[in-house]
Amino acid sequence: MRISVIGCGYLGAVHASAMAELGHEVVGIDIDERRIAALAKGRPPFFEPGLHEILTSATATGRLRFSTDMADAAGAEVHFLAVGTPQAAGTTAADLRYVDAAFESLLPHLADGALVVGKSTVPVGTAARLAARLTEVAPHASLAWNPEFLREGFAVKDTLAPDRLVYGVADDHAASVLDRVYRAAVEAGTPRVVTDYATAELVKAAANAFLATKISFINAMSELADATGADVTALADAIGHDARIGRRFLNAGVGFGGGCLPKDIRAFTARAEELGRGDSLAFLREVDAINMRQRQRVVDLAVAALGGSVHRKRITVLGVTFKPESDDVRDSPALDVAVHLKGLGAEVVATDPEGIENARLRHPQLDYTSSTQEALRGAELVVLVTEWREYRALDPVATGRLVAERRIIDGRNVLDAAAWRAAGWQVRGLGRP
């Protein structure tokens, strides 16, 4: 099929490359000339495992090309809207200016029978509004909403082999077109939910809200564990055996971040208030508050570990991205902790396998090094805040030879505390005795 993808940021670049990998003829459109130039040369503008391979493969075959001219989308059968919806300035609501601008720019280029498919995470009601606009200006085209469920670090896999497909459609024809787009996944038996616009929009918002709630729940339990001497990891193992609860995402730590989850739950709450149903999602404000509180708890642990003050103390921060296998530092708990410690007068040295350049752009006041060994050398305290595989695999004996003092804060509860203590380390975690 001939497909256009409007917006070539994280979502759009992955989606365009994956659609071409599946055999479609794809054009990616974006107004950012530097981004388009990089993608056209097969260079992803961000780190995502597997993306470089499918991007270079697809561009080499000619199935994938990029442009800054919306007119190049003309003639496509399916147009995916993959534009960002950041948090609006001065409020918690989603900023839909970019979605609306892309949609309006696309309208003059829609061929007869074209299907516009929303991928962006938007407040419920957006699809119905855009569908009404489409009926008014381009009645020869139709709209569907097909939310994305990408996990950074696994986005290529999640696009090529999704765990479910959700179609928000107004008729069976739109669903049949999407079945053609996702033929490989449909034929593989991927669960498929065909529903209305509002439900499709709510599926994405509800999924993010539930995940955020689960993470903040176990972090709240870690606060109680600290107050009572209990072990939150053993607690999570025990309740995770309950099939109704499950063990995944019950890992206490410094909390969630990134460019999606925090702003999406805030936008969900704001939309509920606009609909006069603010009380129904009032609990998400506490979910957000618990999450933000975890960052301060890690800072407090660092201060306590150094005797009440971090002033002029050399602290190594392991990780600046919000999660491993990503270079994304947006709303990163790890980077937030590093900046807080620096603000308290510590001599902070931060390291990360992929996120240093993005972190330096946001917080140049920190000292950075790409070498883990260099970062550890002479440290009076180590703070692990992004659970990259290489940090989880650090040898406590060898690491102990590099540092000045054997103290570590495990902000993700991923280390074998007994092994580290046996090597002479003072180890503190969140909700662990």
N, C-alpha and C positions, 0 to 999 in steps of 0.2 A: 504494500500500500504506500501511497505518497502521504507523508506525515510532516507537519511542522511542529516545532516546539518553541513556544514564545517565552523567552526568559532562559538564560543559560548560566544561571548561578548553580548552586550545589544540586538542587533538584533537577533543573532543566538539563544541565550538562550530562548528568548520569542517565536521565531518561532518554535523551536524544541518542546517546551512544549505545544504550541497551536496545532501543528500538531498531537501530541500524544493525546491531549485532544479530537481531532476530530476523533480519532479511528485508526490512522495510527501507524505502528511500526517504531519507530524513534531511530536513534543513532546520538548523537551529538559528533563532533570531534573538538578538540582544542589542541594546543601544550602546553598550560598553565596548568601544572599539578595541581596546587593549585585550579584553577578555576574548573577544571573537578572534582576534589575530592569533592569540596563543592557542585556542582550541583548533583553529584551522591548521596549525602546524603540529597538531597532535600533542600539545602540552596542556595538561589539566591545570587550571588556575588554583587548585587546592589539592591536598593529599587525600586520596581515597583508594584503598587497596583494590586492585583489579581494573580501575578506571583507565589508566594509561594504556593498558593492553587492548581493551576493546575500542578505545578512542582511536588509537593508531591503526588498528585493524580496519575499522569502519571507514576512516578517512582514506586509507590506502585503496580500498575497493571502489571508492566513489559513491558509496551509498549514503555517506554522511558529509554534509558541507555546512558552512556557517556564514551568516550574513548579518549586516546591521540594517538592511533594507527590508521593511515589512512586506513590500511588494513581492519579494522572493518566496513568500508563503503562499501566494496565489496558486491555485490549481491543486493544492493538497486536499485529500479527502477528509483528513482528520487534523485538527489543530489543538495541540495541548497547551493550555495556559499554565505555566510553571513559574509564575512571578512571585517574588517574596512579599510577605505580609508582616512587616516589622511592627513592633509596638509603637503606637502613635505618641508623639511628644506630648508630655503633660497629662497623659491618661494611661490606663491599662488596656484600652481597646486596641484592636488591630487597625493598622493603617492600610486602607484599601486603595489608595491613590494609584499605586503601581498596577494593580490588577485592573482597575477601571481604565487606566490610560492604555494598557496593552490591548484590552478588549476593544476599545473604541478605535484604535489604530488598525486592528485586524478586520473590522466590519467591512470596509470597502473591498477587501480582497477575498471574500468568501464566495466560492463557486456554488452552483446549484447542488443541493444535497449535502453540502459540507457539514461536518459535525465538529462543534467546538467543545472541547473536553477540559473541564477545570481540574487541575491537580493541586493547586495552591490550597493551603489551610486557611479557610475563611469562616467568618461568623455565619451561623445558620440564618438563612434568608437571602444570602448573597446570590445563590444560583437562581432562585426564583426571580430576583430583580434583574439579573442579566438575561434570563430567558425572555422576560417581558420586553426588554430593550431589543433583543434579537428579533422578536416577532414584529416590532415596530419598524426596524430599520432594514433587517435582512431576513424576511420571512421564508426565504428559500433555503435557509440553513437551520440547524437545530442545536440544542445544548445538552450535554451530559455532565455529571459530576462524578469523578473517579479519584477519590482521595488516595494519597500516597501514604505508605507505612514504612518508610525507609529508616534504617538504623545506621547512623554514621559508623563507618568501619565495615559495614556489611551491605552497603547500598546497591552495589552491582548485583550481588546475589539476590537481594530482595526484589530487584526489578526484573531480573531474568527468570527467577523462580519464586514468585510471591507466595506467602502463606495463605492469602485470600485475595479475592477481587471483589470490590464493591462498586456497583454501577448505580448512580442516581440518575434516572432517566424519566422522560415523559411518555415514551412509547417503545414498542418492541424493536423498531428499526434501529434506534440508537444502541440498544443492547446487542443486536446482531452485528453492528459495525464494531463495537468494542470486542466482541468475541473474535472477530477477524484479526484485530490488532494483537490480541493476546492468545492467538490460536494455540501456540505451544503450551502455554500454561493451562488453558482450558482442556486441551487433549490429555494433559498429564493428570487431570482430575483435581485441579486446584479448586477449593471451595469458592463458590460464586454467589454473591448476594445481590439481587436486582431489586432496587427499591426506588423511593421517590427522592427528590432533591434534598429535602430537609433532613431525612434520615441519613443519607450519605454524608452530609456535612457533619451531623452529630456523631456519626461513627468515629470519625477522626478525632474530634474534640473529646469525646467520651473515653476513647482509648488512651489518649495522653493524660487525661485527668485521673483515670484509674491507676495508670502506671506511676504517676507522680504521688498519688495517695499511698500506694503500697510502699514506695521508697521512704516517704516521710513517716509512715506508720512505724517502720522498723527503726528509723532514726529517733522517733519519740520513745520507743522502747529502750533504745541505747541510753537515753537520758535517765530513765528509771533504773536501768542496770547500773549506771555509774553511781546513783544515789544509794543503791542497796547492796552493791558488791556482786550482783548477778553477772552472768556472761551472755551478752546479746547474741553471740554466734551460736551457742548451744541452744538458746531460746529459739532462734530462727530455724535451726535444724529440726527441732522438735515440732514446731507448729507447721513447718514446711512439709512434713509427712502427711498432713491432712490434705486429701485430694481437693478439697474445696478451697484451699489456700495456696498450696504449691510453694516450692522453695525459691523459685527464680525471683530476682529483684528484692529479696529479703536480706540484702547485705548492708549492714549499717556502715556509715562512712560520712565523708564530708558533704555528700548530697549531690543532686543533679544540677546540670547547667546546660550550656549550648544555646544555639540560636533558635531552638524550637520549643522544647518542653516548658521552660519558665514563662515565655511570652504567650504561649498558647493557652496555658491554664489561666493566665490573667485575662486574656481576651475572652475566654469562655465565660469567666465570671462577669466581665463587663457586659457581654451580650445578654446574659441571664437578667442582669439588672435592667437593661434596656427593654426587655420583654416583660418586665414587671414580676419576674420570678427570681429575684436576687437571693432570696432565702434558700432556694433549692441548691445553690452552689456556694453558700456562705462558707462551708467547710474548706473550700479550696483556698481561702485566704489564710487559714491556719496551716494548710499543707505548704503553702508558699513560705509562711513565717518559720515553720520548723526547718525547712530546707535552708533558708538563709541563716538561721541560727547555728547550723552545723559548722559553718565556716568560722564563726566566732569561737565555737568550742575548740576547734583545732588550734586557733591562735592562743586561746587560754591555756591549752595543754602545753604549748611551746613555752609560754611565759612561765608556767609552773615548773617545767622541766629545767629551766635555767635559773631557778631560784627567785623568781618574781620580777625579773627584768631581762629583756632581750637587747638592751642598749649596747651597741658596739660588739655584740656577739656574732660570730660567723655562723650563719644558718644555711644549710643546703636544702633547697626545695626541689624534690624529684617530681617533675611533671608540671607543665603549664596549661596543657589542653584540658578540655572538660571531660574527655574520655580518651582511652588509648585507641590506636589505629586511626587517628584523625589529627589534622593540624588546626582545628577549630578552637579558638580561645574566647569566643563570644560567651559572656556570662559564665566564665570558667571558675568553679570553686577553687581550683588549684592556683590560678593566677591571682585570684582575690586574696587568698591566704598569703601569698608571697608579698603582695602590695601592702597588706595590713602589717605584716612583720617589718617591712621596710619603713613604714610610717611610724613604727614604735622605736626606730633607731637601730634595727638590726642590720648587719652587713649580709645581705641576702645574695646568694648565688643560685640562680635557677637554671635547670637543664631540662631538655625534652628532646626526644628523637625527631620530632617533626614540627613542633609549634613555636620554635624560638623566634623566627622572623615575624610571625604574626603578633606574638607577645611583645616584641621590641617596638613594633609600631604603636601599640596601645600604651605600653608602660616602659619607656626608654630609661627610666630612673633605676631599673633593676640591672644587676650584672648577670650576664648570660654566658653559658658555655655549652657547646654541643658534646663535650666529653664528660661522661659520668664520673670517671676517675678524677678529672680535674676539679669537677664541682665538689666532690667529696673531700678532697685534700684539705686538711686543717679544720674541718667542720667541728663546731662545738655542739651542734644539734643537726640531725637530719630529719626532714619532714617529707614523708611520701604521700603525695596527694593525687597522683594520676597513676593507675595501676598498669603501666606498661609492663609487658612480659619481662623485659630486661631488669626492671626494678624488683619485680616479684622473685626473680631468680638470683638476686645478689647473694653472694656468699658472706655470711656474717663475720667469719674469721678474716677473710681477705679485706673486706670493707673496713673492719676494725683497725687494720694497719694504716689506712689512709687518713682517718679522722683524728682530730685532737681529743675528742671526748666521745665515748660510746653511748650516745643517747639518740633514740629514734622515736618519732611520732608516726604511727601507722594510721594515716588518715583514711585508709580504705579497708582496714582489717584483713589484709591479704597475706601478711607474713606469718611464718611459723614462729610465734613469740617464744616458745620454749627453746627452739634452736638458737635464736638470737640471744636470749638470756644466758644460755649455756656458754655462749661466746663472750660473755661479759658485758652485754648491752643492757641499758635501761630502756625498756619498751613500754610505750603507752599507746593504747588504741581508744576507740570510741565505744563505750559500753562493754569493755573487757577488763576484768580485774588484773 
